[in-house]
Amino acid sequence: MAKVDLIVSVKVCWWLRAYLYGVALMSDFTGLDPDPGKVGFWLKRGVRVKCKLKRTGK
C-alpha cells in the first residue's frame, strides 16, 4: 500500500487579526453581539487553506 502525506497550509491575511480585535472591542463597548454572517464572510476572505497530497512510497 502506498504511503501518502497530507500537507495543509493555512495563511491568514495581515488585516484579519485587527478586524477581529475591532469587532470584539465594539461588541464590548456596545454590549451587543456581532453579526455572525458578516464576521464569517470576512473570516472566509481572510483565511486561505490549501491541502496537498504527497506520495512518499509504493
N, CA, C and O atoms as a Tinker XYZ file with bonds, in Angstrom:
   232  protein
     1  N      0.844000   -1.180000    0.000000    73     2
     2  CA     0.000000    0.000000    0.000000    64     1     3
     3  C      0.890000    1.244000    0.000000    63     2     4     5
     4  O      1.889000    1.307000    0.716000    81     3
     5  N      0.521000    2.207000   -0.793000    73     3     6
     6  CA     1.308000    3.437000   -0.909000    64     5     7
     7  C      1.092000    4.324000    0.314000    63     6     8     9
     8  O      0.000000    4.392000    0.878000    81     7
     9  N      2.153000    4.990000    0.696000    73     7    10
    10  CA     2.078000    5.938000    1.803000    64     9    11
    11  C      1.862000    7.332000    1.220000    63    10    12    13
    12  O      2.516000    7.718000    0.251000    81    11
    13  N      0.950000    8.071000    1.812000    73    11    14
    14  CA     0.616000    9.407000    1.328000    64    13    15
    15  C      0.673000   10.372000    2.504000    63    14    16    17
    16  O      0.109000   10.102000    3.565000    81    15
    17  N      1.351000   11.494000    2.315000    73    15    18
    18  CA     1.393000   12.552000    3.323000    64    17    19
    19  C      0.438000   13.661000    2.912000    63    18    20    21
    20  O      0.359000   14.023000    1.738000    81    19
    21  N     -0.277000   14.189000    3.875000    73    19    22
    22  CA    -1.172000   15.321000    3.646000    64    21    23
    23  C     -0.502000   16.570000    4.198000    63    22    24    25
    24  O     -0.156000   16.631000    5.377000    81    23
    25  N     -0.323000   17.560000    3.340000    73    23    26
    26  CA     0.287000   18.826000    3.743000    64    25    27
    27  C     -0.805000   19.896000    3.711000    63    26    28    29
    28  O     -1.419000   20.143000    2.673000    81    27
    29  N     -1.035000   20.525000    4.863000    73    27    30
    30  CA    -2.050000   21.571000    4.974000    64    29    31
    31  C     -1.344000   22.892000    5.228000    63    30    32    33
    32  O     -0.546000   23.016000    6.157000    81    31
    33  N     -1.647000   23.877000    4.392000    73    31    34
    34  CA    -1.065000   25.207000    4.520000    64    33    35
    35  C     -2.182000   26.201000    4.832000    63    34    36    37
    36  O     -3.155000   26.304000    4.086000    81    35
    37  N     -2.036000   26.935000    5.943000    73    35    38
    38  CA    -3.034000   27.925000    6.349000    64    37    39
    39  C     -2.365000   29.289000    6.370000    63    38    40    41
    40  O     -1.351000   29.484000    7.040000    81    39
    41  N     -2.942000   30.237000    5.626000    73    39    42
    42  CA    -2.418000   31.600000    5.602000    64    41    43
    43  C     -3.514000   32.558000    6.054000    63    42    44    45
    44  O     -4.663000   32.459000    5.626000    81    43
    45  N     -3.135000   33.481000    6.924000    73    43    46
    46  CA    -4.072000   34.472000    7.452000    64    45    47
    47  C     -3.637000   35.843000    6.945000    63    46    48    49
    48  O     -2.469000   36.209000    7.070000    81    47
    49  N     -4.567000   36.598000    6.376000    73    47    50
    50  CA    -4.259000   37.944000    5.876000    64    49    51
    51  C     -3.848000   38.853000    7.034000    63    50    52    53
    52  O     -4.251000   38.654000    8.180000    81    51
    53  N     -3.040000   39.850000    6.703000    73    51    54
    54  CA    -2.478000   40.740000    7.725000    64    53    55
    55  C     -3.550000   41.532000    8.469000    63    54    56    57
    56  O     -3.347000   41.879000    9.632000    81    55
    57  N     -4.666000   41.823000    7.846000    73    55    58
    58  CA    -5.674000   42.697000    8.430000    64    57    59
    59  C     -6.703000   41.947000    9.272000    63    58    60    61
    60  O     -7.477000   42.579000    9.991000    81    59
    61  N     -6.732000   40.628000    9.203000    73    59    62
    62  CA    -7.797000   39.868000    9.865000    64    61    63
    63  C     -7.736000   39.985000   11.387000    63    62    64    65
    64  O     -8.772000   40.148000   12.031000    81    63
    65  N     -6.554000   39.907000   11.964000    73    63    66
    66  CA    -6.419000   39.996000   13.420000    64    65    67
    67  C     -6.909000   41.356000   13.923000    63    66    68    69
    68  O     -7.602000   41.424000   14.938000    81    67
    69  N     -6.558000   42.433000   13.225000    73    67    70
    70  CA    -7.012000   43.773000   13.623000    64    69    71
    71  C     -8.533000   43.881000   13.505000    63    70    72    73
    72  O     -9.182000   44.482000   14.362000    81    71
    73  N     -9.098000   43.302000   12.451000    73    71    74
    74  CA   -10.550000   43.319000   12.272000    64    73    75
    75  C    -11.250000   42.609000   13.434000    63    74    76    77
    76  O    -12.228000   43.119000   13.982000    81    75
    77  N    -10.744000   41.434000   13.803000    73    75    78
    78  CA   -11.378000   40.672000   14.882000    64    77    79
    79  C    -11.249000   41.385000   16.227000    63    78    80    81
    80  O    -12.182000   41.365000   17.030000    81    79
    81  N    -10.093000   42.017000   16.477000    73    79    82
    82  CA    -9.946000   42.818000   17.702000    64    81    83
    83  C    -10.939000   43.979000   17.698000    63    82    84    85
    84  O    -11.539000   44.284000   18.729000    81    83
    85  N    -11.114000   44.619000   16.558000    73    83    86
    86  CA   -12.060000   45.728000   16.456000    64    85    87
    87  C    -13.491000   45.286000   16.698000    63    86    88    89
    88  O    -14.250000   45.973000   17.382000    81    87
    89  N    -13.863000   44.142000   16.141000    73    87    90
    90  CA   -15.216000   43.612000   16.350000    64    89    91
    91  C    -15.430000   43.291000   17.831000    63    90    92    93
    92  O    -16.478000   43.612000   18.392000    81    91
    93  N    -14.441000   42.658000   18.459000    73    91    94
    94  CA   -14.564000   42.321000   19.882000    64    93    95
    95  C    -14.643000   43.582000   20.740000    63    94    96    97
    96  O    -15.425000   43.639000   21.689000    81    95
    97  N    -13.842000   44.588000   20.412000    73    95    98
    98  CA   -13.844000   45.837000   21.166000    64    97    99
    99  C    -15.193000   46.544000   21.062000    63    98   100   101
   100  O    -15.744000   46.981000   22.072000    81    99
   101  N    -15.722000   46.657000   19.854000    73    99   102
   102  CA   -17.014000   47.320000   19.678000    64   101   103
   103  C    -18.142000   46.520000   20.333000    63   102   104   105
   104  O    -19.105000   47.098000   20.836000    81   103
   105  N    -18.021000   45.206000   20.326000    73   103   106
   106  CA   -19.018000   44.376000   20.991000    64   105   107
   107  C    -18.999000   44.626000   22.500000    63   106   108   109
   108  O    -20.051000   44.691000   23.137000    81   107
   109  N    -17.797000   44.765000   23.066000    73   107   110
   110  CA   -17.691000   45.064000   24.498000    64   109   111
   111  C    -18.221000   46.456000   24.825000    63   110   112   113
   112  O    -18.901000   46.640000   25.835000    81   111
   113  N    -17.916000   47.432000   23.982000    73   111   114
   114  CA   -18.375000   48.807000   24.222000    64   113   115
   115  C    -19.891000   48.913000   24.173000    63   114   116   117
   116  O    -20.503000   49.552000   25.030000    81   115
   117  N    -20.498000   48.285000   23.169000    73   115   118
   118  CA   -21.934000   48.440000   22.958000    64   117   119
   119  C    -22.769000   47.427000   23.724000    63   118   120   121
   120  O    -23.955000   47.653000   23.965000    81   119
   121  N    -22.151000   46.299000   24.113000    73   119   122
   122  CA   -22.910000   45.253000   24.787000    64   121   123
   123  C    -23.745000   44.417000   23.836000    63   122   124   125
   124  O    -24.573000   43.617000   24.272000    81   123
   125  N    -23.534000   44.595000   22.543000    73   123   126
   126  CA   -24.275000   43.844000   21.533000    64   125   127
   127  C    -23.409000   42.720000   20.972000    63   126   128   129
   128  O    -22.182000   42.756000   21.064000    81   127
   129  N    -24.067000   41.727000   20.394000    73   127   130
   130  CA   -23.345000   40.629000   19.758000    64   129   131
   131  C    -23.076000   40.972000   18.296000    63   130   132   133
   132  O    -23.925000   41.574000   17.638000    81   131
   133  N    -21.907000   40.598000   17.782000    73   131   134
   134  CA   -21.622000   40.837000   16.368000    64   133   135
   135  C    -22.478000   39.937000   15.477000    63   134   136   137
   136  O    -22.927000   38.872000   15.900000    81   135
   137  N    -22.693000   40.373000   14.262000    73   135   138
   138  CA   -23.455000   39.603000   13.286000    64   137   139
   139  C    -22.592000   38.438000   12.798000    63   138   140   141
   140  O    -21.576000   38.665000   12.141000    81   139
   141  N    -22.979000   37.188000   13.108000    73   139   142
   142  CA   -22.147000   36.050000   12.712000    64   141   143
   143  C    -21.982000   35.923000   11.199000    63   142   144   145
   144  O    -20.947000   35.452000   10.728000    81   143
   145  N    -22.980000   36.333000   10.444000    73   143   146
   146  CA   -22.882000   36.257000    8.988000    64   145   147
   147  C    -21.806000   37.171000    8.434000    63   146   148   149
   148  O    -21.034000   36.776000    7.560000    81   147
   149  N    -21.755000   38.397000    8.946000    73   147   150
   150  CA   -20.748000   39.352000    8.472000    64   149   151
   151  C    -19.345000   38.949000    8.914000    63   150   152   153
   152  O    -18.395000   39.032000    8.136000    81   151
   153  N    -19.220000   38.513000   10.164000    73   151   154
   154  CA   -17.904000   38.090000   10.655000    64   153   155
   155  C    -17.437000   36.858000    9.883000    63   154   156   157
   156  O    -16.266000   36.765000    9.514000    81   155
   157  N    -18.335000   35.922000    9.640000    73   155   158
   158  CA   -17.988000   34.728000    8.869000    64   157   159
   159  C    -17.566000   35.053000    7.453000    63   158   160   161
   160  O    -16.654000   34.427000    6.913000    81   159
   161  N    -18.228000   36.035000    6.842000    73   159   162
   162  CA   -17.864000   36.457000    5.489000    64   161   163
   163  C    -16.420000   36.941000    5.444000    63   162   164   165
   164  O    -15.663000   36.556000    4.553000    81   163
   165  N    -16.035000   37.785000    6.402000    73   163   166
   166  CA   -14.672000   38.321000    6.419000    64   165   167
   167  C    -13.651000   37.273000    6.836000    63   166   168   169
   168  O    -12.501000   37.322000    6.400000    81   167
   169  N    -14.060000   36.321000    7.678000    73   167   170
   170  CA   -13.153000   35.221000    8.015000    64   169   171
   171  C    -12.836000   34.381000    6.778000    63   170   172   173
   172  O    -11.689000   33.992000    6.560000    81   171
   173  N    -13.856000   34.108000    5.978000    73   171   174
   174  CA   -13.636000   33.329000    4.753000    64   173   175
   175  C    -12.732000   34.062000    3.775000    63   174   176   177
   176  O    -11.949000   33.436000    3.061000    81   175
   177  N    -12.834000   35.376000    3.739000    73   175   178
   178  CA   -11.967000   36.153000    2.844000    64   177   179
   179  C    -10.553000   36.293000    3.380000    63   178   180   181
   180  O     -9.614000   36.477000    2.605000    81   179
   181  N    -10.385000   36.209000    4.701000    73   179   182
   182  CA    -9.087000   36.469000    5.306000    64   181   183
   183  C     -8.236000   35.247000    5.589000    63   182   184   185
   184  O     -7.061000   35.379000    5.934000    81   183
   185  N     -8.812000   34.049000    5.448000    73   183   186
   186  CA    -8.059000   32.821000    5.731000    64   185   187
   187  C     -8.017000   31.976000    4.467000    63   186   188   189
   188  O     -9.047000   31.727000    3.841000    81   187
   189  N     -6.829000   31.539000    4.100000    73   187   190
   190  CA    -6.638000   30.678000    2.932000    64   189   191
   191  C     -6.088000   29.336000    3.395000    63   190   192   193
   192  O     -5.092000   29.279000    4.116000    81   191
   193  N     -6.746000   28.258000    2.976000    73   191   194
   194  CA    -6.310000   26.908000    3.330000    64   193   195
   195  C     -6.051000   26.140000    2.045000    63   194   196   197
   196  O     -6.900000   26.093000    1.155000    81   195
   197  N     -4.872000   25.540000    1.956000    73   195   198
   198  CA    -4.519000   24.698000    0.814000    64   197   199
   199  C     -4.122000   23.328000    1.335000    63   198   200   201
   200  O     -3.361000   23.215000    2.295000    81   199
   201  N     -4.640000   22.295000    0.700000    73   199   202
   202  CA    -4.293000   20.919000    1.051000    64   201   203
   203  C     -3.601000   20.283000   -0.142000    63   202   204   205
   204  O     -4.022000   20.447000   -1.287000    81   203
   205  N     -2.536000   19.559000    0.146000    73   203   206
   206  CA    -1.767000   18.925000   -0.915000    64   205   207
   207  C     -1.408000   17.507000   -0.484000    63   206   208   209
   208  O     -0.967000   17.286000    0.644000    81   207
   209  N     -1.602000   16.548000   -1.393000    73   207   210
   210  CA    -1.212000   15.167000   -1.141000    64   209   211
   211  C      0.151000   14.917000   -1.757000    63   210   212   213
   212  O      0.428000   15.334000   -2.882000    81   211
   213  N      0.996000   14.231000   -1.003000    73   211   214
   214  CA     2.338000   13.925000   -1.489000    64   213   215
   215  C      2.575000   12.430000   -1.297000    63   214   216   217
   216  O      2.559000   11.927000   -0.174000    81   215
   217  N      2.793000   11.734000   -2.399000    73   215   218
   218  CA     3.070000   10.296000   -2.326000    64   217   219
   219  C      4.521000   10.092000   -1.932000    63   218   220   221
   220  O      5.421000   10.707000   -2.503000    81   219
   221  N      4.743000    9.227000   -0.955000    73   219   222
   222  CA     6.104000    9.029000   -0.456000    64   221   223
   223  C      6.612000    7.609000   -0.672000    63   222   224   225
   224  O      7.770000    7.332000   -0.362000    81   223
   225  N      5.813000    6.725000   -1.176000    73   223   226
   226  CA     6.278000    5.360000   -1.394000    64   225   227
   227  C      5.325000    4.588000   -2.279000    63   226   228   229
   228  O      4.300000    5.111000   -2.716000    81   227
   229  N      5.678000    3.313000   -2.544000    73   227   230
   230  CA     4.815000    2.480000   -3.396000    64   229   231
   231  C      3.904000    1.619000   -2.592000    63   230   232
   232  O      3.116000    0.859000   -3.155000    81   231
